[in-house]
Amino acid sequence: MFTRLRKDWALLSGALRTLRKMKPITQNKSRTFPDVIAELAIKHGNRKALISDREVFTYRGLDERANRYARWAQANGVGKGDVVALLMPNRPEYMAFWLGVTRAGGVVALLNTNLTAQSLAHCIDIVAPKHVVVGAELIANFETARGRLKTTPKIWSHGKTGLKDTRIDDIVAKFSGDPLTPGEKPALTIEDRALFIYTSGTTGLPKAANINHYRLMAMTLGFSGVMNVKPDDRMYDALPMYHSNGGVLATGATLVGGGSVVIREKFSAREFWDDVVKNEATLVFYIGELCRYLLHAPKSASESKHKVRLFCGNGLRGDVWPAFQERFQVPHILEWYAATEGNVAIFNWDGTPGAVGRIPWWIARRFPVKIVRFDVEREEPVRGPDGLVIEADPGEAGEVIGQITSDPSKPANRFEGYADAEATQKKILRDVAEKGDIWFRTGDLMKKDSRGYFYFVDRIGDTFRWKGENVSTIEVANAMTDHPGVEDAIVYGVEVPGQDGRAGMVALVTTDEFDIARFEKHVAERLPDYARPVFLRRLPAIDVTGTFKQRRLELQKEGFDVAEIKEEIFFRDPNSGSFMRLDKLMMSRIAGGRLRL
């Protein structure tokens, strides 16, 4: 009883604190996040706001730098709604830039620093920017895309590159850092667009999600309440700033609470705890894989000397959570679920391992969320005889959806969509609970237990069907990675000629400790027959996105073709359960249907 009351109190107090933080957003619709930064500059002055090895901005210095960029934007024809794209590594200057351009009424597209060639050109073209600003460190990446652009933005470099592009850092210093006068400030409201933040593009080309000033305010003010940020807090941010977690939530939410942010250019598991201790961090923003990397890293003398009170983030696996919290003595982990562009948000206020949280009854009507039955083969929700969507039973995996409304009193229930109108329509589900209603499709499969806790299952497209059963790639990967000698695993379904569904395949990164015979036994003990991988591939490393999401699309395309793949591939014999080395002869027998799977 006491445990349940404690959990209910954690949920209630956290939710109410967050809602109180967000309440003022709609009371003054002309107050945007750049205005909040200007207010903080007056309040906190020379207190440190953003800290890195490159530069340190006080609250006043950040505001002044943003004013210079605002004037640069206006002097170069950036008006309300015009787009400027930014390709720059993590640093305080990054936030100063987008704050300034959005203050001038512009929209900043935050480009993924890992992209090159056609993918980068695509991300630029779909938002049609007037200008592209490129950090000197990334000019080589940009050059692979420059000749592929269909649009014709003006290119600026930040830092010395040796090319003919104009250096913005030289020019912006000439503009005044004083507050914009009433005549310089555009008439902005929370309805106006502020940023484009891109989806990760793990299963296709990235999409540019619309982030208006309301969403920007809700993300920063709301998460300041979620983390209960105080002026003496210091956030350690090693996540990419082109993503909402590292570039908006970790930074903006901390500043709103009066704290400071230590910005690391790139995450390093080896240097993480030394950095955290040196900078006296009290908060860390994580992506789930970051925690797994730390857990697998060698012991550090600093890992027991930190002052961190809270790890906040998403994607922390249930099997990693308890071991991570115990080893590093983290007082509280706050896992949550949300999509940058979506209207579904769930918080695990009480720290129940493995869950993304629950939605209490007293708030469920304000934020309608459902888990609906899903047909994995057709990749669409299941409908009943009346044409409406069928809700999933407790414990049944289905797609998470959130109701879209146009009610001005419920702006959090809206869906702002993407730069691409066709991509926007694909995320909308109609006629769910009643004819005419519309809901946002998250593209994620979850299940909910009898207590109301939501558990992430998989991304749609990653789950596949085999032997009449749905196979979750995440659940199978979890069973793989707790075996000795397995450092990393990525699971996917591959097409086999003449077979219904997709056969399971796992790509493993292993150490010298790995023993395939012991692995066979482990797989048989941990997984039902239909979920056991049919094919096994050895990889030196698994390619991931900048936010640590595994890239499986290319692996799926390559399948089990031993003629094209240089790494070892094994085939699990259905009779013995043993993994046998796959050669061209056996592959032809499988492809020709002469070998039963």
Secondary structure per residue as TSV (DSSP state, phi and psi in degrees):
chain	resnum	aa	ss	phi	psi
A	1	M	-	360.0	-44.4
A	2	F	H	-62.2	-41.4
A	3	T	H	-62.3	-42.5
A	4	R	H	-65.1	-41.6
A	5	L	H	-64.2	-39.1
A	6	R	H	-63.3	-41.8
A	7	K	H	-67.5	-41.2
A	8	D	H	-64.4	-38.1
A	9	W	H	-68.0	-39.5
A	10	A	H	-61.5	-42.5
A	11	L	H	-65.5	-47.9
A	12	L	H	-63.8	-49.6
A	13	S	H	-66.0	-40.0
A	14	G	H	-65.5	-45.2
A	15	A	H	-65.0	-44.0
A	16	L	H	-66.0	-39.3
A	17	R	H	-61.2	-42.7
A	18	T	H	-68.1	-43.7
A	19	L	H	-63.5	-36.7
A	20	R	H	-63.5	-39.9
A	21	K	H	-62.8	-36.0
A	22	M	H	-85.9	-18.4
A	23	K	G	-54.2	-41.2
A	24	P	G	-68.8	-11.5
A	25	I	G	-57.5	-49.0
A	26	T	G	-85.6	-6.1
A	27	Q	G	-77.8	-24.1
A	28	N	S	-136.4	92.0
A	29	K	T	-73.2	-10.4
A	30	S	T	-94.8	0.6
A	31	R	-	-93.3	112.2
A	32	T	-	-108.1	174.5
A	33	F	H	-60.8	-40.2
A	34	P	H	-58.7	-31.2
A	35	D	H	-66.8	-37.6
A	36	V	H	-62.6	-41.8
A	37	I	H	-62.5	-39.7
A	38	A	H	-62.9	-39.3
A	39	E	H	-65.7	-40.0
A	40	L	H	-67.4	-33.1
A	41	A	H	-63.4	-38.6
A	42	I	H	-69.0	-40.5
A	43	K	H	-72.8	-43.4
A	44	H	H	-106.4	-14.7
A	45	G	T	51.7	-113.9
A	46	N	T	-90.7	13.1
A	47	R	S	-69.9	144.4
A	48	K	E	-67.0	133.3
A	49	A	E	-108.3	-58.2
A	50	L	E	-121.9	130.1
A	51	I	E	-127.9	132.5
A	52	S	-	-154.4	176.0
A	53	D	S	-69.8	-22.0
A	54	R	S	-81.3	-48.5
A	55	E	-	-157.9	161.5
A	56	V	E	-128.2	128.5
A	57	F	E	-111.3	128.8
A	58	T	E	-76.0	172.7
A	59	Y	H	-59.2	-43.3
A	60	R	H	-67.4	-41.3
A	61	G	H	-64.5	-38.6
A	62	L	H	-62.9	-44.5
A	63	D	H	-64.4	-41.6
A	64	E	H	-65.9	-41.9
A	65	R	H	-63.5	-39.9
A	66	A	H	-62.2	-39.1
A	67	N	H	-62.6	-37.5
A	68	R	H	-63.3	-43.0
A	69	Y	H	-68.2	-34.2
A	70	A	H	-61.7	-43.8
A	71	R	H	-70.3	-36.0
A	72	W	H	-59.7	-45.9
A	73	A	H	-59.5	-47.7
A	74	Q	H	-64.7	-37.3
A	75	A	H	-69.0	-18.7
A	76	N	T	-112.2	29.8
A	77	G	T	77.8	15.9
A	78	V	-	-87.1	109.3
A	79	G	-	-106.7	-173.2
A	80	K	T	-58.5	122.6
A	81	G	T	89.7	-8.6
A	82	D	-	-75.5	146.8
A	83	V	E	-103.3	137.8
A	84	V	E	-125.0	129.0
A	85	A	E	-98.0	142.4
A	86	L	E	-123.9	123.4
A	87	L	E	-123.8	96.8
A	88	M	-	-149.6	142.8
A	89	P	-	-68.0	167.5
A	90	N	S	-57.4	128.7
A	91	R	S	-176.1	158.0
A	92	P	H	-55.4	-34.3
A	93	E	H	-56.4	-31.2
A	94	Y	H	-57.1	-50.1
A	95	M	H	-69.8	-37.4
A	96	A	H	-59.2	-37.8
A	97	F	H	-64.5	-53.1
A	98	W	H	-71.6	-27.6
A	99	L	H	-62.5	-43.6
A	100	G	H	-67.1	-46.1
A	101	V	H	-66.0	-40.3
A	102	T	H	-70.1	-30.3
A	103	R	H	-63.1	-32.0
A	104	A	T	-83.0	-1.5
A	105	G	T	99.3	-4.8
A	106	G	-	-78.1	173.1
A	107	V	E	-121.1	128.9
A	108	V	E	-106.3	125.1
A	109	A	E	-93.2	117.7
A	110	L	E	-90.3	100.3
A	111	L	-	-81.2	138.7
A	112	N	-	-66.1	122.6
A	113	T	T	-72.8	-8.2
A	114	N	T	-91.9	-9.9
A	115	L	-	-80.9	151.8
A	116	T	-	-143.3	173.4
A	117	A	H	48.6	-129.9
A	118	Q	H	-65.1	-36.8
A	119	S	H	-63.3	-42.6
A	120	L	H	-68.6	-42.8
A	121	A	H	-60.3	-40.9
A	122	H	H	-59.1	-46.5
A	123	C	H	-64.1	-33.4
A	124	I	H	-73.6	-46.8
A	125	D	H	-64.4	-36.4
A	126	I	T	-69.4	-15.2
A	127	V	T	-108.7	-5.6
A	128	A	-	46.9	63.7
A	129	P	-	-75.8	154.4
A	130	K	S	-78.4	-33.1
A	131	H	E	-136.5	150.4
A	132	V	E	-127.1	126.2
A	133	V	E	-107.4	124.8
A	134	V	E	-121.8	124.4
A	135	G	E	-65.3	142.9
A	136	A	G	-55.8	-33.0
A	137	E	G	-66.8	-20.3
A	138	L	G	-113.0	12.8
A	139	I	H	-65.4	-32.9
A	140	A	H	-64.4	-41.4
A	141	N	H	-58.8	-46.4
A	142	F	H	-64.8	-36.2
A	143	E	H	-61.8	-28.0
A	144	T	H	-70.3	-17.9
A	145	A	H	-105.5	-21.8
A	146	R	H	-53.5	-48.5
A	147	G	T	-72.2	-10.0
A	148	R	T	-96.5	-6.7
A	149	L	-	-67.1	136.4
A	150	K	S	-92.3	-24.4
A	151	T	S	-91.2	169.4
A	152	T	-	-128.0	62.4
A	153	P	-	-72.5	159.4
A	154	K	E	-80.1	134.3
A	155	I	E	-100.9	131.0
A	156	W	E	-121.8	142.7
A	157	S	E	-104.0	151.9
A	158	H	E	-116.1	102.2
A	159	G	S	105.2	168.0
A	160	K	-	-78.1	127.1
A	161	T	-	-121.8	-20.8
A	162	G	S	85.9	-2.6
A	163	L	S	-97.9	175.8
A	164	K	S	-86.4	-3.1
A	165	D	S	-62.3	142.7
A	166	T	E	-67.3	136.8
A	167	R	E	-84.6	114.6
A	168	I	H	-70.6	-32.2
A	169	D	H	-67.1	-29.0
A	170	D	H	-71.3	-40.6
A	171	I	H	-77.6	-40.7
A	172	V	H	-65.6	-27.5
A	173	A	T	-64.9	-20.0
A	174	K	T	-81.1	-13.0
A	175	F	S	-86.7	155.7
A	176	S	-	-72.8	142.8
A	177	G	-	-96.2	5.4
A	178	D	S	-66.9	156.8
A	179	P	-	-55.5	145.1
A	180	L	-	-64.5	139.1
A	181	T	-	-75.7	161.6
A	182	P	T	-53.9	-33.1
A	183	G	T	-72.9	-23.8
A	184	E	T	-87.1	-26.4
A	185	K	S	-78.4	127.2
A	186	P	-	-73.6	159.1
A	187	A	-	-81.9	96.9
A	188	L	-	-109.6	150.3
A	189	T	-	-132.0	172.9
A	190	I	T	-67.1	-10.2
A	191	E	T	-81.7	-18.1
A	192	D	S	-76.3	149.4
A	193	R	E	-73.2	143.7
A	194	A	E	-119.0	-47.2
A	195	L	E	-135.8	157.4
A	196	F	E	-112.6	121.2
A	197	I	E	-117.1	130.3
A	198	Y	E	-90.8	145.1
A	199	T	-	-67.5	161.8
A	200	S	-	-71.1	-21.4
A	201	G	-	71.4	32.7
A	202	T	T	-72.8	-25.1
A	203	T	T	-123.8	24.7
A	204	G	S	159.0	-175.4
A	205	L	S	-67.1	143.7
A	206	P	-	-61.8	152.2
A	207	K	-	-111.7	145.4
A	208	A	E	-95.3	109.3
A	209	A	E	-82.0	134.5
A	210	N	E	-74.8	125.1
A	211	I	E	-119.9	107.5
A	212	N	E	-87.9	176.2
A	213	H	H	-66.3	-28.6
A	214	Y	H	-62.2	-49.7
A	215	R	H	-63.1	-38.3
A	216	L	H	-62.4	-41.6
A	217	M	H	-66.9	-42.8
A	218	A	H	-64.4	-40.6
A	219	M	H	-64.7	-45.9
A	220	T	H	-75.4	-49.2
A	221	L	H	-68.3	-42.2
A	222	G	H	-61.7	-47.9
A	223	F	H	-74.0	-19.8
A	224	S	H	-64.5	-37.0
A	225	G	H	-72.7	-40.2
A	226	V	H	-55.8	-46.5
A	227	M	T	-89.6	-4.9
A	228	N	T	51.9	53.5
A	229	V	-	-68.1	134.8
A	230	K	-	-118.4	161.7
A	231	P	T	-58.7	-24.7
A	232	D	T	-90.6	6.7
A	233	D	-	-81.5	147.6
A	234	R	E	-133.0	119.1
A	235	M	E	-87.8	136.5
A	236	Y	E	-103.3	116.7
A	237	D	E	-120.7	104.5
A	238	A	-	-112.3	12.6
A	239	L	S	-91.3	152.5
A	240	P	-	-62.8	136.9
A	241	M	T	-79.7	-7.2
A	242	Y	T	-79.7	-6.7
A	243	H	S	-106.0	154.4
A	244	S	H	-62.8	-35.5
A	245	N	I	-62.9	-53.2
A	246	G	I	-81.3	-29.4
A	247	G	I	-98.3	-18.4
A	248	V	I	-123.7	-53.9
A	249	L	I	-70.9	-52.4
A	250	A	H	-64.0	-37.6
A	251	T	H	-84.5	-62.0
A	252	G	H	-61.5	-42.9
A	253	A	H	-65.2	-34.5
A	254	T	H	-70.7	-43.1
A	255	L	H	-63.8	-40.2
A	256	V	H	-57.6	-34.2
A	257	G	T	-85.7	1.2
A	258	G	T	87.7	6.4
A	259	G	-	-85.8	-171.4
A	260	S	E	-126.0	159.1
A	261	V	E	-125.0	125.7
A	262	V	E	-94.3	117.9
A	263	I	E	-102.8	119.8
A	264	R	-	-100.9	135.8
A	265	E	S	-63.1	-43.4
A	266	K	S	-143.3	149.5
A	267	F	-	-70.3	137.7
A	268	S	-	-136.1	116.3
A	269	A	T	-63.8	-35.5
A	270	R	T	-67.8	-36.2
A	271	E	T	-100.4	-3.7
A	272	F	H	-54.9	-57.6
A	273	W	H	-70.3	-33.1
A	274	D	H	-60.5	-43.6
A	275	D	H	-63.4	-45.9
A	276	V	H	-61.1	-44.3
A	277	V	H	-68.2	-46.7
A	278	K	H	-58.1	-39.1
A	279	N	T	-92.3	3.7
A	280	E	T	53.0	45.1
A	281	A	-	-70.1	141.1
A	282	T	-	-112.5	-15.5
A	283	L	E	-130.2	145.8
A	284	V	E	-135.7	133.8
A	285	F	E	-100.5	130.9
A	286	Y	E	-125.7	158.8
A	287	I	E	-111.5	143.9
A	288	G	H	-48.5	-42.8
A	289	E	H	-65.2	-29.5
A	290	L	H	-56.6	-43.6
A	291	C	H	-66.3	-37.6
A	292	R	H	-67.2	-40.5
A	293	Y	H	-60.5	-42.8
A	294	L	H	-64.2	-40.6
A	295	L	H	-64.5	-33.6
A	296	H	H	-87.8	-7.2
A	297	A	S	-75.7	154.1
A	298	P	-	-59.9	154.8
A	299	K	-	-63.0	138.0
A	300	S	-	-115.4	141.0
A	301	A	G	-62.4	-24.6
A	302	S	G	-82.7	-16.0
A	303	E	G	-66.6	-16.7
A	304	S	G	-105.2	7.0
A	305	K	S	-112.8	7.6
A	306	H	-	-80.2	167.2
A	307	K	-	-115.4	18.2
A	308	V	-	-67.1	127.5
A	309	R	-	-101.0	-19.7
A	310	L	E	-152.2	130.8
A	311	F	E	-103.2	124.3
A	312	C	E	-124.3	129.9
A	313	G	E	172.6	-159.7
A	314	N	E	-145.5	157.8
A	315	G	-	90.9	14.7
A	316	L	-	-79.5	118.1
A	317	R	-	-69.5	146.5
A	318	G	T	-61.4	-30.5
A	319	D	T	-79.8	-19.5
A	320	V	T	-89.3	-35.0
A	321	W	H	-49.9	-60.0
A	322	P	H	-62.0	-40.7
A	323	A	H	-66.9	-39.0
A	324	F	H	-63.9	-47.8
A	325	Q	H	-66.4	-36.8
A	326	E	H	-71.5	-45.2
A	327	R	H	-65.1	-44.4
A	328	F	H	-97.9	1.6
A	329	Q	T	51.2	51.2
A	330	V	-	-85.1	119.6
A	331	P	S	-59.5	-38.4
A	332	H	-	-148.6	134.2
A	333	I	E	-114.1	124.7
A	334	L	E	-113.5	95.5
A	335	E	E	-84.7	145.6
A	336	W	E	-149.2	168.0
A	337	Y	E	-132.2	133.2
A	338	A	E	-168.0	158.3
A	339	A	-	-109.5	141.9
A	340	T	T	-50.7	-43.2
A	341	E	T	-98.7	-6.2
A	342	G	-	-92.0	-176.3
A	343	N	S	-121.4	19.5
A	344	V	-	-111.3	124.2
A	345	A	E	-137.8	127.5
A	346	I	E	-132.3	136.0
A	347	F	E	-124.9	138.0
A	348	N	-	-98.2	77.0
A	349	W	T	-64.9	-31.8
A	350	D	T	-95.4	-0.4
A	351	G	-	76.0	31.0
A	352	T	-	-70.2	114.0
A	353	P	T	-57.1	134.0
A	354	G	T	91.4	-23.1
A	355	A	-	-89.8	150.6
A	356	V	-	-90.3	-5.6
A	357	G	E	130.0	-169.4
A	358	R	E	-146.3	159.4
A	359	I	-	-111.6	113.8
A	360	P	-	-67.0	155.5
A	361	W	H	-60.5	-32.6
A	362	W	H	-77.3	-6.1
A	363	I	H	-120.8	-8.9
A	364	A	H	-61.9	-35.1
A	365	R	T	-70.9	-26.0
A	366	R	T	-79.1	-32.0
A	367	F	S	-126.9	79.5
A	368	P	-	-66.2	120.7
A	369	V	E	-132.4	137.3
A	370	K	E	-132.2	154.6
A	371	I	E	-109.7	120.6
A	372	V	E	-115.0	151.3
A	373	R	E	-58.7	142.6
A	374	F	E	-133.9	134.2
A	375	D	E	-93.0	108.0
A	376	V	T	-65.3	-38.0
A	377	E	T	-68.3	-42.3
A	378	R	T	-86.0	-12.6
A	379	E	T	54.0	50.2
A	380	E	E	-154.1	154.1
A	381	P	E	-62.1	153.6
A	382	V	-	-89.4	135.4
A	383	R	B	-111.5	149.9
A	384	G	-	-88.2	-177.0
A	385	P	T	-58.9	-26.6
A	386	D	T	-83.7	0.4
A	387	G	S	86.3	-5.7
A	388	L	S	-90.3	160.3
A	389	V	B	-78.4	142.4
A	390	I	-	-92.4	128.6
A	391	E	B	-76.6	143.0
A	392	A	-	-72.7	150.1
A	393	D	-	-78.1	160.9
A	394	P	T	-55.2	133.0
A	395	G	T	84.9	-8.3
A	396	E	-	-94.3	130.4
A	397	A	-	-75.0	136.5
A	398	G	E	-158.0	176.2
A	399	E	E	-80.8	138.7
A	400	V	E	-85.8	131.4
A	401	I	E	-134.3	153.0
A	402	G	E	-128.1	135.3
A	403	Q	E	-69.3	134.8
A	404	I	-	-97.3	128.1
A	405	T	-	-129.9	159.1
A	406	S	-	-108.2	16.6
A	407	D	-	-67.3	117.6
A	408	P	T	-57.1	-25.9
A	409	S	T	-80.9	-6.1
A	410	K	-	-130.1	61.8
A	411	P	G	-63.8	-22.1
A	412	A	G	-68.5	-17.1
A	413	N	G	-89.4	2.3
A	414	R	-	-83.1	164.9
A	415	F	-	-128.5	113.8
A	416	E	-	-83.2	-16.0
A	417	G	-	78.9	-161.2
A	418	Y	B	-121.1	173.7
A	419	A	S	-64.6	-30.1
A	420	D	S	-93.1	116.5
A	421	A	H	-63.6	-36.0
A	422	E	H	-65.6	-41.3
A	423	A	H	-63.8	-34.4
A	424	T	H	-63.0	-46.4
A	425	Q	H	-64.2	-30.6
A	426	K	H	-68.1	-17.8
A	427	K	T	-94.8	2.5
A	428	I	E	-105.4	131.0
A	429	L	E	-115.4	129.0
A	430	R	E	-111.3	158.9
A	431	D	S	54.9	63.6
A	432	V	S	-95.1	-72.4
A	433	A	S	-91.1	-25.5
A	434	E	S	-155.4	159.9
A	435	K	T	-62.1	131.9
A	436	G	T	95.6	-13.9
A	437	D	-	-78.2	158.6
A	438	I	E	-132.1	142.8
A	439	W	E	-136.2	152.0
A	440	F	E	-87.9	129.2
A	441	R	E	-90.3	118.3
A	442	T	E	-74.3	-26.6
A	443	G	E	79.7	12.2
A	444	D	E	-119.5	141.5
A	445	L	E	-98.2	132.9
A	446	M	E	-138.6	169.7
A	447	K	E	-135.8	155.5
A	448	K	E	-123.7	133.2
A	449	D	-	-86.9	-179.6
A	450	S	T	-66.2	-19.6
A	451	R	T	-88.2	-6.2
A	452	G	-	96.1	3.6
A	453	Y	E	-78.1	135.5
A	454	F	E	-92.1	138.5
A	455	Y	E	-127.8	127.4
A	456	F	E	-69.5	135.6
A	457	V	E	-107.7	-55.4
A	458	D	E	-174.0	166.7
A	459	R	E	-81.7	141.1
A	460	I	T	-63.5	134.3
A	461	G	T	102.0	-25.5
A	462	D	T	-90.9	-39.5
A	463	T	S	-66.6	138.6
A	464	F	E	-134.3	168.1
A	465	R	E	-112.3	132.1
A	466	W	E	-148.5	131.5
A	467	K	T	55.2	37.5
A	468	G	T	76.0	8.4
A	469	E	E	-122.8	150.0
A	470	N	E	-84.8	130.9
A	471	V	E	-113.6	121.7
A	472	S	-	-88.2	120.8
A	473	T	H	-63.1	-34.9
A	474	I	H	-68.8	-43.5
A	475	E	H	-63.9	-38.4
A	476	V	H	-69.0	-43.5
A	477	A	H	-61.0	-38.7
A	478	N	H	-61.2	-37.5
A	479	A	H	-70.1	-27.5
A	480	M	H	-76.1	-44.8
A	481	T	H	-76.2	-9.9
A	482	D	T	-93.7	11.7
A	483	H	S	-92.6	136.6
A	484	P	T	-55.0	135.2
A	485	G	T	90.6	-6.4
A	486	V	E	-99.2	113.5
A	487	E	E	-85.5	-37.2
A	488	D	E	-155.9	154.9
A	489	A	E	-147.8	142.3
A	490	I	E	-132.1	129.2
A	491	V	E	-114.7	141.3
A	492	Y	E	-158.0	162.8
A	493	G	E	-100.7	138.2
A	494	V	E	-120.6	146.2
A	495	E	-	-76.9	137.2
A	496	V	-	-124.1	123.1
A	497	P	T	-52.1	132.9
A	498	G	T	81.4	1.5
A	499	Q	-	-111.9	141.4
A	500	D	S	-78.9	142.0
A	501	G	S	76.2	-158.7
A	502	R	-	-127.6	138.1
A	503	A	E	-81.8	141.4
A	504	G	E	-72.8	138.2
A	505	M	E	-135.4	139.2
A	506	V	E	-124.3	133.9
A	507	A	E	-105.9	125.6
A	508	L	E	-114.9	141.9
A	509	V	E	-106.2	120.8
A	510	T	E	-125.0	164.1
A	511	T	-	-108.0	-179.2
A	512	D	T	-64.7	-18.8
A	513	E	T	-73.8	-17.6
A	514	F	-	-65.3	131.8
A	515	D	-	-128.5	118.3
A	516	I	H	-68.7	-30.3
A	517	A	H	-67.1	-43.5
A	518	R	H	-65.6	-35.0
A	519	F	H	-64.1	-40.6
A	520	E	H	-57.7	-44.8
A	521	K	H	-65.2	-41.7
A	522	H	H	-60.0	-45.7
A	523	V	H	-61.4	-43.7
A	524	A	H	-64.4	-33.8
A	525	E	H	-78.3	-32.6
A	526	R	H	-92.1	-24.6
A	527	L	S	-129.0	146.2
A	528	P	-	-66.9	160.7
A	529	D	G	-55.0	-44.5
A	530	Y	G	-65.3	-23.4
A	531	A	G	-93.1	-10.2
A	532	R	S	-72.4	134.0
A	533	P	-	-60.1	137.8
A	534	V	S	-84.1	-33.1
A	535	F	E	-123.4	147.3
A	536	L	E	-131.4	131.6
A	537	R	E	-123.6	137.4
A	538	R	E	-96.2	131.0
A	539	L	-	-125.6	147.9
A	540	P	S	-71.4	-29.6
A	541	A	-	-163.1	158.6
A	542	I	-	-107.5	127.1
A	543	D	-	-71.3	134.1
A	544	V	B	-129.9	162.1
A	545	T	-	-78.4	176.8
A	546	G	T	-64.6	-17.0
A	547	T	T	-107.0	25.1
A	548	F	S	66.9	22.2
A	549	K	-	-89.3	132.7
A	550	Q	B	-68.9	139.9
A	551	R	-	-95.2	111.0
A	552	R	-	-110.8	-9.2
A	553	L	H	-60.6	-46.8
A	554	E	H	-66.0	-37.9
A	555	L	H	-63.4	-41.0
A	556	Q	H	-61.4	-42.7
A	557	K	H	-63.7	-38.2
A	558	E	H	-72.1	-27.1
A	559	G	T	57.6	-132.8
A	560	F	T	-120.5	32.0
A	561	D	-	-77.5	99.8
A	562	V	T	-67.9	-18.6
A	563	A	T	-73.0	-24.2
A	564	E	T	-107.4	-19.1
A	565	I	-	-102.1	128.7
A	566	K	-	-83.0	-24.5
A	567	E	S	-77.7	163.3
A	568	E	-	-65.7	138.5
A	569	I	E	-127.2	136.8
A	570	F	E	-119.7	153.7
A	571	F	E	-121.7	130.7
A	572	R	E	-84.8	114.0
A	573	D	-	-65.4	125.1
A	574	P	T	-68.2	-19.6
A	575	N	T	-86.4	-48.4
A	576	S	T	-92.6	-22.2
A	577	G	-	79.0	3.5
A	578	S	-	-86.0	147.6
A	579	F	E	-88.4	124.2
A	580	M	E	-112.8	145.2
A	581	R	E	-61.8	128.0
A	582	L	-	-86.4	126.3
A	583	D	-	-120.1	179.5
A	584	K	H	-63.6	-36.3
A	585	L	H	-66.0	-48.1
A	586	M	H	-66.0	-37.4
A	587	M	H	-62.1	-40.3
A	588	S	H	-67.2	-33.7
A	589	R	H	-67.4	-40.3
A	590	I	H	-66.2	-47.7
A	591	A	H	-64.5	-29.7
A	592	G	T	-88.7	1.0
A	593	G	T	78.1	12.6
A	594	R	-	-89.6	-5.0
A	595	L	S	-123.8	120.1
A	596	R	-	-71.1	134.2
A	597	L	-	-96.1	360.0
